[in-house]
Amino acid sequence: MFANTKHLADTRPSCAANGYRRPTGARPQADLEALKMNPAGNPNPPLPRTPVLDWSSFSPIDQAPDLPCIDDVGYSAVTTSGRAAIYQALRQLRLTPGSAVLVPTYHCPTMIAPVVLANLEPAYFPIRSDGLPNLNSIDSAAARRAKAMIVSHYFGFGRSLAEVREWCDERRIALIEDCAHSYFGYAGERPVGTWGDYSTASLSKFFPIPEGGVLASARRPIPDLGLSPQGLKRQLKDWANVLESAIAHERLAGINRALACLFRLKGRFGQVKPESDRSVDPSATSMMRVCDMGRISHAPTTAARALKAILPRGQIITRRRRNFALYARHLGQVPGARPLFPHAAAEAVPYVFPLWVDDADRVYRALRERQFPVFRWDRIWPDMPPVRDDLGPSWSHHVLQLLCHQDLSEEDITRTSLATIELLSEF
C-alpha cells in the first residue's frame, strides 16, 4: 500500500538503555510525505474512520472466539444511536425532573446531552487509572441527590462493576452501563451489559451502518419505546450511505465502478460529509447542536436492523484484536507516548487503541490534518467543575484514541503507527 512500511521496524524504539534512536539517514518529513502516496505515486485515500461494508463482511470465519455481546442480554430494543439509547434508559427510570445523574468527567458530549435533554442535572464523578469511578472521591452531596449513574467501559475494555453495583444499590441509585465501546466480551465476571439496570450500546461503532444503538437490560423488561418509523426517503438514504462509503474505499470489487458512476450521476459520490461543528463556542447550546439529538425518538432504519441481523461477528472480533495487537507492538515503547492499556484481555474486543501522548496537541493536530483515523475526547461539557482525585481532564487532553476497527488492514495500522512514531520523534 505504501513504500515505507519496511522502515517501521527500524524506527521502533530500542529496549537498550540508551533508548530511542532514529535509523541512520531517516528523514521524518520525507517519511510523512511518503505516507500520503501509494506505490504508483498517487495520493493515498483517507483511511476509513468507521467500519465499511466489504464482501468479507459477510464471511464467517472458523474458530471465531465465542464471546457474549449486547445482543445476548435478556431484554433489548434498537434505537437510532447510543445517545438515543441513553435517553431512552433515562426515560425508563421515570426520574423526577431536575434529579441528579452521576456522569464521568472523561466523556464524549453525546453522553451528557441525553441527560440534559431529559431535564436532569449532570453531576460529575472522578475516574481512576482503570477508567472506573473513584467512588471514595465522589462528592457526598452529589451522591445523596443522585438517582442514576452512567458508568462506561472505555475503549472496549470491560471492567467488573461489582463494586460500583454494590455502591449504587446501597444508595438506591440506578446504574446505566454504557457499552458504547464494548459491544462484545466480558466485564469482569459477567458479560458486558449485564451489570446495569440498563445498558446502552452503539451499533455504528462496530458495524458498517450509518447509525444505530441498543438499549438492553438483564433485569427489567423493556416495553415498546413508541419510536416513530422513518420514511422511505430516509430508509433509502441510509442504504445509499452504506454503499457510498463502501465504494469510496473500493471495498465492493466487481461493482465499485458501476456504483461509483451511479453516485456521480446523482451528484453524490466524492462529497465528504462535514465533520461535526468543532467551533470554539463552549456553550451547552452549541454542544447540544453538535450532538444532534433531533432523531432520538425515531425508529432505526432497515439498513441498521438488517446488517445487524445478518453480518457475522467473527471478523469483527478477530480483526479488532489483531489491529490492537499491531498498535501495541509498534507503539509500545516510543518516547513521548505510552499505551494507556498495552494489552487486550482475551475476553475484550477493543474499540480503539488508547495512547497517552505527552505533546498531545501537536501530534493530534498533525494526524488529523493527514486524515488518519484518530480522535480524542477534548470537548467536555460546559461548566464541569474540577473534581479531586480525578484523571478525567488529563485523559481528555493527552489520550489519543487510534481506531482499530475491522475494516482497517494491517497496512493501514502500520501506516498510522509510522506517522505517529515520526511525529513523536520530532519532539
C-alpha positions in Angstrom: 0.0 0.0 0.0 2.9 2.3 0.6 6.6 2.1 0.2 7.9 3.0 3.6 6.4 0.2 5.7 9.8 -1.5 5.8 11.2 1.3 7.9 8.8 0.7 10.8 10.8 -2.0 12.4 13.8 0.3 12.3 12.0 3.3 13.7 10.5 1.4 16.7 12.4 2.3 19.9 15.1 0.1 21.2 14.9 -1.5 24.6 18.5 -0.7 25.1 19.5 1.7 28.0 20.2 4.5 25.5 16.5 4.5 24.5 15.2 5.5 21.1 17.5 6.1 18.1 16.4 7.2 14.7 17.9 5.0 12.0 20.8 6.5 10.0 19.6 8.6 7.2 16.0 8.7 8.2 14.1 11.7 7.1 10.9 12.3 9.2 9.3 14.8 6.9 10.0 12.8 3.8 8.6 9.7 5.5 5.4 11.6 6.5 5.0 12.9 2.9 5.5 9.4 1.6 2.7 8.2 3.7 0.3 10.3 1.6 1.4 8.4 -1.6 0.8 4.9 -2.8 3.5 3.0 -4.8 2.2 4.5 -8.0 2.9 8.0 -6.7 -0.7 8.9 -6.3 -2.2 10.2 -3.1 -3.5 7.6 -0.7 -7.2 7.9 0.1 -8.1 8.7 3.7 -8.4 5.6 5.9 -11.9 4.8 6.9 -12.9 6.2 10.3 -15.8 3.8 10.8 -16.5 0.2 9.7 -17.1 -0.2 6.0 -19.2 -2.8 4.2 -17.0 -5.2 2.4 -17.6 -8.6 0.7 -15.6 -10.1 3.5 -18.1 -8.6 6.0 -20.5 -11.5 5.1 -17.9 -14.2 5.5 -17.9 -16.2 8.7 -14.6 -17.5 10.0 -13.6 -20.8 11.5 -12.8 -20.9 15.2 -14.1 -17.4 15.9 -13.9 -16.5 19.6 -17.1 -17.4 21.4 -17.8 -14.2 23.3 -21.0 -12.7 24.6 -22.4 -9.5 23.2 -25.1 -6.9 23.9 -27.5 -8.9 21.7 -27.4 -11.7 24.3 -28.7 -9.5 27.1 -32.2 -10.6 28.1 -34.3 -7.6 27.0 -33.4 -5.2 24.3 -34.6 -2.6 21.8 -32.8 -1.0 18.9 -32.6 2.8 18.6 -31.0 5.3 16.2 -27.8 5.8 18.3 -26.1 5.1 21.5 -27.1 8.6 22.8 -30.7 7.8 21.9 -30.3 4.6 24.0 -29.1 6.6 27.0 -32.0 9.0 26.6 -34.5 6.1 26.5 -32.8 4.4 29.5 -33.4 7.6 31.5 -37.0 7.7 30.3 -37.5 4.2 31.6 -36.3 5.2 35.0 -39.1 7.9 35.3 -36.9 10.3 37.3 -38.2 13.5 38.7 -37.2 16.5 36.6 -34.0 18.1 38.0 -32.8 14.9 39.5 -29.0 14.4 39.5 -27.4 11.8 37.3 -23.8 10.9 38.1 -21.6 11.0 34.9 -17.8 10.7 34.4 -15.5 13.6 34.0 -14.0 11.8 31.0 -16.8 11.8 28.5 -18.0 12.5 24.9 -20.6 15.2 24.9 -23.1 12.7 23.5 -23.1 11.0 26.9 -24.2 14.3 28.7 -26.6 15.6 26.1 -29.3 12.9 26.8 -29.2 13.8 30.5 -29.7 17.5 29.8 -32.4 16.8 27.2 -34.3 14.6 29.8 -34.4 17.7 32.0 -32.0 16.1 34.5 -28.8 17.5 36.1 -25.3 16.1 35.3 -23.2 15.6 38.5 -19.6 14.6 37.8 -17.6 11.9 39.3 -13.8 11.3 39.1 -12.2 8.3 37.3 -9.3 6.1 38.3 -6.4 4.8 36.2 -8.5 1.9 35.1 -11.4 4.1 34.0 -13.7 3.1 36.7 -15.4 5.6 39.1 -13.3 6.8 42.0 -16.1 6.0 44.4 -14.2 7.3 47.5 -13.9 10.7 46.0 -17.5 11.3 44.8 -18.9 14.4 46.4 -21.2 13.3 49.2 -23.9 15.9 48.4 -24.0 14.8 44.8 -24.3 11.2 45.8 -27.2 12.0 48.1 -29.0 13.8 45.2 -28.2 11.2 42.6 -30.9 9.0 41.2 -28.9 7.4 38.4 -25.3 6.8 37.4 -23.7 6.3 34.0 -20.5 4.2 34.0 -18.6 3.4 30.8 -16.4 0.6 29.7 -13.8 2.7 28.0 -12.0 1.8 24.8 -13.6 -1.7 24.6 -12.2 -2.9 27.9 -15.0 -4.3 30.0 -14.4 -4.0 33.8 -16.1 -5.7 36.7 -18.7 -3.3 38.1 -19.3 -5.4 41.2 -18.0 -2.5 43.5 -20.0 0.1 41.6 -23.1 -2.1 41.6 -22.9 -2.5 45.4 -22.3 1.2 45.9 -25.3 2.1 43.8 -27.6 -0.5 45.5 -26.7 0.9 48.9 -27.8 4.3 47.8 -30.7 3.2 45.7 -29.1 4.7 42.6 -30.0 3.2 39.2 -26.9 2.1 37.2 -26.7 2.7 33.5 -23.9 0.6 32.0 -22.5 2.4 28.9 -21.2 -0.2 26.5 -20.7 2.2 23.5 -17.1 1.0 23.3 -17.8 -2.6 24.4 -20.3 -4.4 22.3 -18.6 -7.7 22.8 -16.9 -9.6 25.7 -16.9 -9.8 29.4 -16.9 -7.1 32.1 -15.0 -9.0 34.8 -17.0 -12.0 35.9 -20.1 -11.1 33.9 -20.9 -10.5 30.2 -20.9 -6.8 29.1 -24.3 -5.2 29.5 -25.4 -7.3 32.5 -24.3 -5.2 35.4 -26.6 -2.3 34.9 -30.3 -1.8 35.5 -30.0 -0.7 31.8 -27.1 -0.9 29.4 -26.6 1.1 26.2 -24.5 0.4 23.1 -23.6 1.9 19.7 -24.1 -0.2 16.5 -22.3 2.2 14.2 -19.0 1.8 16.2 -18.9 -1.9 15.4 -21.0 -2.5 12.3 -20.8 -0.8 8.8 -24.0 1.2 9.3 -24.6 4.9 9.4 -26.4 4.9 12.7 -27.9 2.6 15.3 -27.9 1.9 19.1 -29.2 -0.6 21.5 -31.0 -0.3 24.9 -30.8 -3.5 26.9 -31.4 -4.9 30.3 -30.8 -8.1 32.1 -33.1 -7.1 34.9 -36.1 -5.3 33.5 -38.3 -5.9 30.6 -38.3 -3.1 28.0 -41.7 -2.0 26.8 -42.4 -0.7 23.3 -40.5 2.6 23.1 -43.1 4.1 20.8 -40.4 5.2 18.3 -41.6 6.8 15.1 -41.0 4.9 11.8 -38.7 6.7 9.3 -40.0 7.5 5.9 -38.9 5.9 2.6 -36.5 8.7 1.7 -34.6 8.2 4.9 -34.6 4.4 4.5 -33.1 4.7 1.0 -30.6 7.3 2.1 -29.2 5.0 4.8 -28.7 2.2 2.3 -27.1 4.6 -0.1 -24.8 5.8 2.6 -23.7 2.3 3.3 -22.9 1.6 -0.4 -21.3 5.0 -0.9 -18.9 4.5 1.9 -18.0 1.1 0.6 -17.3 2.2 -2.9 -15.4 5.3 -1.7 -13.0 2.9 -0.1 -13.1 0.5 -3.1 -14.5 -2.4 -1.0 -17.0 -3.9 -3.3 -14.8 -5.5 -6.0 -16.8 -6.1 -9.3 -19.4 -3.4 -8.8 -17.3 -0.5 -7.4 -17.0 1.2 -10.8 -20.7 0.8 -11.7 -21.9 2.1 -8.4 -19.4 5.0 -8.4 -20.8 6.1 -11.8 -24.3 5.9 -10.5 -23.5 8.1 -7.5 -21.7 10.5 -9.7 -24.8 10.8 -11.8 -26.7 11.7 -8.7 -24.1 14.2 -7.7 -23.4 12.3 -4.5 -20.1 10.5 -5.0 -17.0 12.2 -3.8 -18.7 14.6 -1.4 -17.2 14.5 2.0 -19.6 14.9 4.9 -18.6 17.8 7.0 -17.4 16.9 10.5 -19.4 17.9 13.5 -19.1 21.6 14.4 -15.9 21.9 16.4 -16.1 25.7 16.8 -14.7 27.4 19.9 -18.2 28.1 21.2 -18.2 26.2 24.5 -21.9 26.8 25.3 -24.3 24.0 26.2 -26.5 25.1 23.2 -23.6 24.6 20.9 -22.9 21.2 22.4 -26.5 20.1 22.0 -26.4 21.1 18.4 -23.2 19.1 17.8 -24.7 16.1 19.5 -27.7 16.0 17.0 -30.4 14.9 19.4 -33.2 15.6 16.9 -33.8 12.0 16.0 -33.8 10.2 19.3 -37.5 9.4 19.1 -37.2 7.8 15.6 -37.0 4.1 14.9 -33.8 2.8 13.4 -33.7 2.2 9.6 -34.0 -1.1 7.8 -30.3 -0.8 6.9 -29.3 -0.8 10.6 -31.6 -3.6 11.5 -30.8 -5.8 8.5 -27.0 -5.5 8.7 -27.0 -6.0 12.5 -29.0 -9.2 12.0 -27.1 -10.8 9.1 -23.4 -9.9 9.5 -21.2 -12.5 11.2 -19.4 -11.4 14.3 -16.2 -13.4 13.9 -14.4 -10.9 11.6 -15.3 -8.0 13.8 -13.8 -9.7 16.9 -10.6 -11.2 15.4 -9.6 -8.2 13.2 -10.1 -5.7 16.0 -7.9 -7.8 18.3 -5.3 -8.2 15.6 -5.2 -4.5 14.9 -4.9 -3.6 18.6 -2.0 -6.1 18.9 -0.3 -4.4 16.0 -0.6 -1.0 17.5 0.8 -2.3 20.8 3.8 -3.8 19.0 4.5 -0.7 17.1 3.8 1.9 19.8 4.6 0.0 23.0 7.9 1.7 23.7 8.0 5.0 21.9 9.5 8.1 23.7 6.9 10.7 24.4 4.0 8.3 24.5 2.7 5.2 26.2 -0.2 2.9 25.7 -2.9 3.5 28.3 -3.6 -0.2 28.3 -0.9 -2.1 26.5 -2.7 -5.5 26.3 -6.2 -6.6 25.4 -7.5 -9.3 27.6 -8.8 -12.5 25.9 -12.3 -11.5 26.8 -12.1 -8.0 25.4 -12.8 -6.7 21.8 -11.2 -3.3 21.5 -12.9 -0.2 20.1 -9.7 1.9 19.9 -6.0 1.8 21.0 -5.7 4.5 23.7 -2.4 6.2 23.5 -1.2 8.7 26.1 0.9 11.4 24.3 2.9 14.0 26.1 2.8 16.6 23.3 -0.8 15.7 22.5 -1.9 18.9 20.8 0.8 18.9 18.2 0.7 15.2 17.4 -3.1 15.1 17.3 -3.4 18.1 15.1 -0.9 16.7 12.6 -2.5 13.2 12.5 -5.9 14.8 11.9 -4.6 17.1 9.2 -3.3 14.0 7.4 -6.7 12.3 7.9 -5.5 9.4 10.0 -8.2 7.5 11.9 -7.7 9.1 15.3 -9.7 11.3 17.7 -9.8 12.4 21.3 -12.4 13.5 23.7 -11.2 17.0 24.1 -14.6 18.7 24.3 -16.0 18.4 27.8 -19.5 19.6 28.8 -19.5 23.3 29.7 -19.1 24.3 33.4 -17.9 21.0 34.5 -16.3 21.7 37.9 -12.9 20.4 39.0 -13.1 17.2 40.9 -10.5 15.9 43.3 -8.5 12.6 42.7 -9.5 12.6 39.1 -7.8 11.6 35.9 -10.6 12.6 33.5 -9.2 16.1 32.5 -5.7 14.7 31.8 -7.2 11.9 29.7 -9.3 14.4 27.7 -6.1 16.2 26.8 -3.4 13.5 26.5 -5.2 10.3 25.4 -5.5 9.8 21.6 -7.9 7.1 20.5 -6.5 5.3 17.5 -9.2 3.4 15.7 -8.7 -0.3 15.3 -12.0 -1.4 13.6 -12.2 -4.5 11.4 -12.0 -2.6 8.1 -8.5 -1.2 8.7 -5.9 -3.5 7.3 -2.6 -4.4 8.8 -1.0 -1.9 6.3 -3.4 0.7 7.5 -2.4 0.2 11.1 1.3 0.2 10.2 0.8 3.4 8.2 -0.9 5.1 11.1 1.7 3.8 13.6 4.6 5.1 11.4 3.1 8.5 11.1 2.6 8.6 14.9 6.2 7.5 15.6 7.7 10.1 13.2 5.7 12.9 14.8 6.7 11.8 18.3 10.3 11.7 17.2 10.2 15.3 16.2 9.6 16.4 19.8 
